Amino acid sequence: MRAPVLIFIWSKGKSAQWQGDDKVLKGGQLFYWCSWRIFAAVMTIIPLSEGAFTIDKSKVFVAFDKQADDLQQRATGSLLVEVQPFVVITSEDVILLDTGLGFQQDGDLQLHANLKRAGVDPGSVTKVLMSHLHKDHAGGISRRDPATGRRTLSLPNASYYIQRSEFEFAMQKGFPSYIPEELECIGLSPRVRWLEGDGVIDGYIKYEVTGAHCPFHQVFWIVDGGETAFFGADVAPQLQQMKSRFVAKYDVDGRLAMELRGKWWQQGHDLKWTFLFYHDINTPVFNP
């Protein structure tokens, strides 16, 4: 067993102590799970990595060991991505940004296991903000009750914020990008807060429908204590994509996605946003 280490959890210079070290941080900025104690924070951000995967035109996520596997041995055109929801702890809420793949880990939903490992009780999550409902972002949105066989929302005390048009599109479009069976319970739950276009939640969470990746994709800005965390989800999924201009074939409107990334990158630098990257292998959080 490795010795306990002291690493830093992103919180505008505030420190947190962890016991253990599942991952090592680059650039002295971040973190990864195990038990932790926050000494002081305005806004705390914790990435909940579910691991690295390759994905090709089949849209099947295949686990990838970064130490042992060779990307060149995967199918032609395979992309290497991380899958990592985020917990953002503000002065008002415990917020979850997207819900991962929905895989199981030792008999528990991986999302729940990762939350517990980070010291966050799944029952303490108050808001779940969904960028869109593709299976790698919404797989953990629900879970099956072993007693009844029915699916229910996976965070028992949280309100879920979802674009109504995205839900309707997902149920119509279906497999392989969406898994309707996992999403059906959304339409029946009183804890879903249906969003229609752009707006603001509780005065400090801004959301904006961007399209670009899929027709009703949305992004979020969380503003608390003078700090701004930006979650661009699959329109802004990786740090390197923010630094280059390219049109991705997997986007419904790749040119719009490219223009949005350029706009956000400039605004984020000017306004000192903290960027959260859902699919970045090396840099889940970046602070200009």
Secondary structure as a PSIPRED ss2 file (coil, helix, strand):
# PSIPRED VFORMAT (PSIPRED V4.0)

   1 M C   1.000  0.000  0.000
   2 R C   1.000  0.000  0.000
   3 A C   1.000  0.000  0.000
   4 P C   1.000  0.000  0.000
   5 V C   1.000  0.000  0.000
   6 L C   1.000  0.000  0.000
   7 I C   1.000  0.000  0.000
   8 F C   1.000  0.000  0.000
   9 I C   1.000  0.000  0.000
  10 W C   1.000  0.000  0.000
  11 S C   1.000  0.000  0.000
  12 K C   1.000  0.000  0.000
  13 G C   1.000  0.000  0.000
  14 K C   1.000  0.000  0.000
  15 S C   1.000  0.000  0.000
  16 A E   0.000  0.000  1.000
  17 Q E   0.000  0.000  1.000
  18 W E   0.000  0.000  1.000
  19 Q E   0.000  0.000  1.000
  20 G C   1.000  0.000  0.000
  21 D C   1.000  0.000  0.000
  22 D C   1.000  0.000  0.000
  23 K C   1.000  0.000  0.000
  24 V C   1.000  0.000  0.000
  25 L C   1.000  0.000  0.000
  26 K C   1.000  0.000  0.000
  27 G C   1.000  0.000  0.000
  28 G C   1.000  0.000  0.000
  29 Q C   1.000  0.000  0.000
  30 L C   1.000  0.000  0.000
  31 F C   1.000  0.000  0.000
  32 Y C   1.000  0.000  0.000
  33 W C   1.000  0.000  0.000
  34 C C   1.000  0.000  0.000
  35 S E   0.000  0.000  1.000
  36 W E   0.000  0.000  1.000
  37 R E   0.000  0.000  1.000
  38 I E   0.000  0.000  1.000
  39 F C   1.000  0.000  0.000
  40 A C   1.000  0.000  0.000
  41 A C   1.000  0.000  0.000
  42 V C   1.000  0.000  0.000
  43 M C   1.000  0.000  0.000
  44 T E   0.000  0.000  1.000
  45 I E   0.000  0.000  1.000
  46 I E   0.000  0.000  1.000
  47 P E   0.000  0.000  1.000
  48 L C   1.000  0.000  0.000
  49 S C   1.000  0.000  0.000
  50 E C   1.000  0.000  0.000
  51 G C   1.000  0.000  0.000
  52 A E   0.000  0.000  1.000
  53 F E   0.000  0.000  1.000
  54 T E   0.000  0.000  1.000
  55 I E   0.000  0.000  1.000
  56 D C   1.000  0.000  0.000
  57 K C   1.000  0.000  0.000
  58 S C   1.000  0.000  0.000
  59 K C   1.000  0.000  0.000
  60 V C   1.000  0.000  0.000
  61 F C   1.000  0.000  0.000
  62 V E   0.000  0.000  1.000
  63 A E   0.000  0.000  1.000
  64 F C   1.000  0.000  0.000
  65 D C   1.000  0.000  0.000
  66 K C   1.000  0.000  0.000
  67 Q C   1.000  0.000  0.000
  68 A C   1.000  0.000  0.000
  69 D C   1.000  0.000  0.000
  70 D C   1.000  0.000  0.000
  71 L H   0.000  1.000  0.000
  72 Q H   0.000  1.000  0.000
  73 Q H   0.000  1.000  0.000
  74 R C   1.000  0.000  0.000
  75 A C   1.000  0.000  0.000
  76 T C   1.000  0.000  0.000
  77 G C   1.000  0.000  0.000
  78 S C   1.000  0.000  0.000
  79 L E   0.000  0.000  1.000
  80 L E   0.000  0.000  1.000
  81 V E   0.000  0.000  1.000
  82 E E   0.000  0.000  1.000
  83 V C   1.000  0.000  0.000
  84 Q C   1.000  0.000  0.000
  85 P C   1.000  0.000  0.000
  86 F E   0.000  0.000  1.000
  87 V E   0.000  0.000  1.000
  88 V E   0.000  0.000  1.000
  89 I E   0.000  0.000  1.000
  90 T C   1.000  0.000  0.000
  91 S C   1.000  0.000  0.000
  92 E C   1.000  0.000  0.000
  93 D C   1.000  0.000  0.000
  94 V E   0.000  0.000  1.000
  95 I E   0.000  0.000  1.000
  96 L E   0.000  0.000  1.000
  97 L E   0.000  0.000  1.000
  98 D C   1.000  0.000  0.000
  99 T C   1.000  0.000  0.000
 100 G C   1.000  0.000  0.000
 101 L C   1.000  0.000  0.000
 102 G C   1.000  0.000  0.000
 103 F C   1.000  0.000  0.000
 104 Q E   0.000  0.000  1.000
 105 Q E   0.000  0.000  1.000
 106 D C   1.000  0.000  0.000
 107 G C   1.000  0.000  0.000
 108 D E   0.000  0.000  1.000
 109 L E   0.000  0.000  1.000
 110 Q H   0.000  1.000  0.000
 111 L H   0.000  1.000  0.000
 112 H H   0.000  1.000  0.000
 113 A H   0.000  1.000  0.000
 114 N H   0.000  1.000  0.000
 115 L H   0.000  1.000  0.000
 116 K H   0.000  1.000  0.000
 117 R H   0.000  1.000  0.000
 118 A C   1.000  0.000  0.000
 119 G C   1.000  0.000  0.000
 120 V C   1.000  0.000  0.000
 121 D C   1.000  0.000  0.000
 122 P H   0.000  1.000  0.000
 123 G H   0.000  1.000  0.000
 124 S H   0.000  1.000  0.000
 125 V C   1.000  0.000  0.000
 126 T C   1.000  0.000  0.000
 127 K E   0.000  0.000  1.000
 128 V E   0.000  0.000  1.000
 129 L E   0.000  0.000  1.000
 130 M C   1.000  0.000  0.000
 131 S C   1.000  0.000  0.000
 132 H C   1.000  0.000  0.000
 133 L C   1.000  0.000  0.000
 134 H C   1.000  0.000  0.000
 135 K H   0.000  1.000  0.000
 136 D H   0.000  1.000  0.000
 137 H H   0.000  1.000  0.000
 138 A H   0.000  1.000  0.000
 139 G C   1.000  0.000  0.000
 140 G C   1.000  0.000  0.000
 141 I C   1.000  0.000  0.000
 142 S E   0.000  0.000  1.000
 143 R E   0.000  0.000  1.000
 144 R E   0.000  0.000  1.000
 145 D C   1.000  0.000  0.000
 146 P C   1.000  0.000  0.000
 147 A C   1.000  0.000  0.000
 148 T C   1.000  0.000  0.000
 149 G C   1.000  0.000  0.000
 150 R C   1.000  0.000  0.000
 151 R E   0.000  0.000  1.000
 152 T E   0.000  0.000  1.000
 153 L E   0.000  0.000  1.000
 154 S C   1.000  0.000  0.000
 155 L C   1.000  0.000  0.000
 156 P C   1.000  0.000  0.000
 157 N C   1.000  0.000  0.000
 158 A C   1.000  0.000  0.000
 159 S E   0.000  0.000  1.000
 160 Y E   0.000  0.000  1.000
 161 Y E   0.000  0.000  1.000
 162 I E   0.000  0.000  1.000
 163 Q E   0.000  0.000  1.000
 164 R H   0.000  1.000  0.000
 165 S H   0.000  1.000  0.000
 166 E H   0.000  1.000  0.000
 167 F H   0.000  1.000  0.000
 168 E H   0.000  1.000  0.000
 169 F H   0.000  1.000  0.000
 170 A H   0.000  1.000  0.000
 171 M H   0.000  1.000  0.000
 172 Q H   0.000  1.000  0.000
 173 K H   0.000  1.000  0.000
 174 G C   1.000  0.000  0.000
 175 F C   1.000  0.000  0.000
 176 P C   1.000  0.000  0.000
 177 S C   1.000  0.000  0.000
 178 Y C   1.000  0.000  0.000
 179 I C   1.000  0.000  0.000
 180 P H   0.000  1.000  0.000
 181 E H   0.000  1.000  0.000
 182 E H   0.000  1.000  0.000
 183 L H   0.000  1.000  0.000
 184 E H   0.000  1.000  0.000
 185 C H   0.000  1.000  0.000
 186 I H   0.000  1.000  0.000
 187 G H   0.000  1.000  0.000
 188 L H   0.000  1.000  0.000
 189 S C   1.000  0.000  0.000
 190 P C   1.000  0.000  0.000
 191 R C   1.000  0.000  0.000
 192 V E   0.000  0.000  1.000
 193 R E   0.000  0.000  1.000
 194 W E   0.000  0.000  1.000
 195 L E   0.000  0.000  1.000
 196 E C   1.000  0.000  0.000
 197 G C   1.000  0.000  0.000
 198 D C   1.000  0.000  0.000
 199 G E   0.000  0.000  1.000
 200 V E   0.000  0.000  1.000
 201 I E   0.000  0.000  1.000
 202 D C   1.000  0.000  0.000
 203 G C   1.000  0.000  0.000
 204 Y C   1.000  0.000  0.000
 205 I E   0.000  0.000  1.000
 206 K E   0.000  0.000  1.000
 207 Y E   0.000  0.000  1.000
 208 E E   0.000  0.000  1.000
 209 V E   0.000  0.000  1.000
 210 T C   1.000  0.000  0.000
 211 G C   1.000  0.000  0.000
 212 A C   1.000  0.000  0.000
 213 H C   1.000  0.000  0.000
 214 C C   1.000  0.000  0.000
 215 P C   1.000  0.000  0.000
 216 F C   1.000  0.000  0.000
 217 H C   1.000  0.000  0.000
 218 Q E   0.000  0.000  1.000
 219 V E   0.000  0.000  1.000
 220 F E   0.000  0.000  1.000
 221 W E   0.000  0.000  1.000
 222 I E   0.000  0.000  1.000
 223 V E   0.000  0.000  1.000
 224 D E   0.000  0.000  1.000
 225 G C   1.000  0.000  0.000
 226 G C   1.000  0.000  0.000
 227 E E   0.000  0.000  1.000
 228 T E   0.000  0.000  1.000
 229 A E   0.000  0.000  1.000
 230 F E   0.000  0.000  1.000
 231 F E   0.000  0.000  1.000
 232 G C   1.000  0.000  0.000
 233 A C   1.000  0.000  0.000
 234 D C   1.000  0.000  0.000
 235 V C   1.000  0.000  0.000
 236 A C   1.000  0.000  0.000
 237 P C   1.000  0.000  0.000
 238 Q C   1.000  0.000  0.000
 239 L H   0.000  1.000  0.000
 240 Q H   0.000  1.000  0.000
 241 Q H   0.000  1.000  0.000
 242 M H   0.000  1.000  0.000
 243 K H   0.000  1.000  0.000
 244 S C   1.000  0.000  0.000
 245 R C   1.000  0.000  0.000
 246 F C   1.000  0.000  0.000
 247 V C   1.000  0.000  0.000
 248 A C   1.000  0.000  0.000
 249 K C   1.000  0.000  0.000
 250 Y C   1.000  0.000  0.000
 251 D C   1.000  0.000  0.000
 252 V C   1.000  0.000  0.000
 253 D C   1.000  0.000  0.000
 254 G H   0.000  1.000  0.000
 255 R H   0.000  1.000  0.000
 256 L H   0.000  1.000  0.000
 257 A H   0.000  1.000  0.000
 258 M H   0.000  1.000  0.000
 259 E H   0.000  1.000  0.000
 260 L H   0.000  1.000  0.000
 261 R H   0.000  1.000  0.000
 262 G H   0.000  1.000  0.000
 263 K H   0.000  1.000  0.000
 264 W H   0.000  1.000  0.000
 265 W H   0.000  1.000  0.000
 266 Q H   0.000  1.000  0.000
 267 Q H   0.000  1.000  0.000
 268 G H   0.000  1.000  0.000
 269 H H   0.000  1.000  0.000
 270 D H   0.000  1.000  0.000
 271 L H   0.000  1.000  0.000
 272 K C   1.000  0.000  0.000
 273 W C   1.000  0.000  0.000
 274 T E   0.000  0.000  1.000
 275 F E   0.000  0.000  1.000
 276 L E   0.000  0.000  1.000
 277 F C   1.000  0.000  0.000
 278 Y C   1.000  0.000  0.000
 279 H C   1.000  0.000  0.000
 280 D C   1.000  0.000  0.000
 281 I C   1.000  0.000  0.000
 282 N C   1.000  0.000  0.000
 283 T C   1.000  0.000  0.000
 284 P C   1.000  0.000  0.000
 285 V E   0.000  0.000  1.000
 286 F E   0.000  0.000  1.000
 287 N C   1.000  0.000  0.000
 288 P C   1.000  0.000  0.000
